[in-house]
Amino acid sequence: MASTTARAGKAIGLTYTEGWAGLYIHHEPISTSGATAVRFWANGGSAGGQKIRLCGDAKCNQSSDEITLAANTWQQVDVPLAKLGVTSTLSDLIWQNLTSGTQTQLFLDDIALVGAGAAGAAKDAPATAAEGSATPAGEGPTLLVDANIQRHPISDLIYGINFPNDQLAKNIQPTIQRWGGNATTRYNWKLDVSNRASDWFFENIPNDVADVAALPKGSSSDSFVSKAKDNGAQVIMTVPMMGWTPKSRDVLCGFAVAKYGAQQQADDQRGCGNGLKADGTPITGNDPADTSEKIGADFVKEWIAHLKGQFGAADQGGVAFYNLDNEPFLWHKTHRDIHPEPVTYDELRDLTYTYGAAVKQADPAAKTLGPAEWGWTGYFYSAKDAAGEGSWWNSKPDRSAHGDTPFVAWYLQQMKDYEAQHGTRILDYLDLHFYPQAEGVALQGAGSEATQALRLRSTRALWDANYKDESWIAEPVNLIPRMRAWVDENYPGTKLAISEYNWGALDTMNGALAQADILGIFGREALDLATLWGPPDPGEPGEFAFRIYRNYDGGGATFGDTSIFASSDDPDKLAVYAAERASDKVVTLVVINKTGGDLSTTLKLQNVDAKQAKVYRYSQADLTKIVAGEALPISAGAISASFPASSITLLELGR
């Protein structure tokens, strides 16, 4: 419908009156020759906050990332045609409601196809003068690097990714790849089928294989390991601990509509519901055997034996890491068709004892990671605690029954006790997941200018004890130092891992700035292992955040592997990370301008023997590559430099 709220002339006013509905526009096929994206402008109206996506076909098989609209603000959104699955012609566009309920009126205007050179282009994001904070050009904070202090190794395993696209893996050379996520909790390696749990109607979905009769050889998990090895990456496989696995390659439902009745949402094609009655109340008493069969530790041992047979043992180039399942304190939600009761302290300890020991028995050289917990409350309380009503954190019955000890600290104590009693370490890495909880950040598009600035500030949650998290957490997270303190106090020698994290907007410069900052933080703070969840597509800005550390010159040059002291008077404007490369003793620096203006500064160098700095830069000036610039002279132990707005610069200091 026409609306008086328009950028110019008239706009489309759109109100979603039911969940998952969409505005469908169809046209005779239009050639997309010369175009790279669909551009439109969106306004959240008086309320704002609507969550939508753009699809390129009626079934929404391929779409943009989630787009959150701001109130009373027109924002430009560019969605790459590749994301919509569009190649030569375009005929359908659908703006879909990404919630299960109604949404207030929003407005769309100026829908068009645009080419790569279109001014102000930004993917799935509002066009702003700068994608960082709106600081004007001017003098930047002073930077200082000292190669003699705070030296420590940087683990190469911090440059990891969950399920990277094959081309992306070739481009960025991740050091470790993780087979993880909800579906891996319910993966049957013998049949190559997984249950997708609440992610997709609790359905058993078989993976495509060339020869079903040859399984388990040639499975998707075998292929995952093989491709990772081809790319020179280590592998983390997730072993299931919940005790159930899909019983066949048939598409089976945890909550079949034919058996359990009409449900709030359903995959009508397969007759599988979401396990909620039409009024939203959960269906209870369903039969796990509808989809699954029971398994135990032998199932995991046999899988590891199979992987050893295919790829060798952990110390012979085979799979070296095993996650002890995935986010168990969410099982009663994610996998409620099988495990409707919330997991307790004791249950998770006992499962870890059983399956951690099984991994070590099957491959003594393998390393284990756990508990792979989902986020903030799971660090301190069990699922049983969190299942309480009201201010459950005050009653916390499970934690209270265990000496009021925060869960992670208690878990580490139990793992230490196991080693003392049995002589075997069954937990090698304390592994926690972290997704920033601030509105519109994790797994989201760039969002408004305020959201983009928040995204860049919120990386402080990884390291800054003085940063009060700008979310419902509302206290310092201080994640990596907190993890280290837990380990030092409760189970010294355990390494630190974050096997899932995501700050969003990886298809924009804003997301690339955050990702580059995160990788710098991981190295400086001596994290041992990290794998990004939800990687960018090949060629997107997020890729170059990795490449600045892993292959900045296109010839395999990497950021250093020994962290050295680097500081900025204001890291919210200009962040700096420094490391020395063992192979040639070259000092490398990454400088990130998070602001919307060029910043000139003096970079002071101490105990660095170099005469010039080669420059490699990724910026909004060219989002397709890292550009080599003119070398900068080093005079009197300092570099005078200007760093463009919203840019990532690598400086290679040499003779």
VENVENHU-V442923 format. One line per field, one symbol per residue. ss: DSSP state (a for helix, b for strand, c for the rest). burial: # if it has 16 or more other C-alpha atoms within 10 Angstrom, else .. A space follows every 10 residues. Layout:
ss: ???
burial: ???
This chain:
ss: cbbccccccc bbbbbbcccc cbbbbbbbbb bcccccbbbb bbbccccccc bbbbbccccc ccbcccbbcc cccbbbbbbb ccccccccbb bbbbbbbccc ccbbbbbbbb bbbbcccccc ccbccccccc ccbccccbbc ccbbbbcccc cbbccaaacb bbcccaaaaa aacccbbbbc caaaaabbcc ccbbbcaaaa ccbbbbcccc caaaccccca aaaaaaaaaa cccbbbbbbc cccbbbcccc ccbccbaaaa ccbccbbccc cbbccbbccc cbcccccaaa cbbbccaaaa aaaaaaaaaa accaaacccc bbbbcccaaa aaaacccccc ccccaaaaaa aaaaaaaaaa aaccccbbbb bbbccaaaaa ccaaaacccc caaaacaaaa ccccccaaaa aaaaaaaaaa aaccccccbb bbbbcccccc ccccccccaa aaaaaaaaaa aacccccbcc cccccbccaa aaaaaaaaaa ccccbbbbbb bcccccccaa aaaaaaaaaa aaaaccccbb bbcccccccc aaaaaaaaaa cccccccccc cbbbbbbbcc cccbbbbbbb ccccccbbbb bbbcbcccbb bbbbbbcccc cbbbbbbbbc cbbbbbbbbb bbbcbccbbb bbbcccbbbb bbbbc
burial: ....##...# ######...# ##........ .#..###### #####..### #######..# .######### ########## #.####...# .#######.. .##.###### ..###..... ########.# ####.....# #######... .######### ####...##. ########## ########## ########.# ######..#. .....##### ##.###.##. ########## #########. #######..# .##.##.... #######... ..#..#.#.# ##..###.## #.######.# ####...### ########## ########## .####..##. ###.###### .######### ########## ######.... ..#..####. .....##### ######.#.. ...####### ########## #########. ########## #####.#### .....##### #.##.##..# #..####### ########## ########## ########## ########.# ########## ###....### ########.. ########## #....##### ########## #####..### ########## ..#.###... .###...##. ..######## ####.
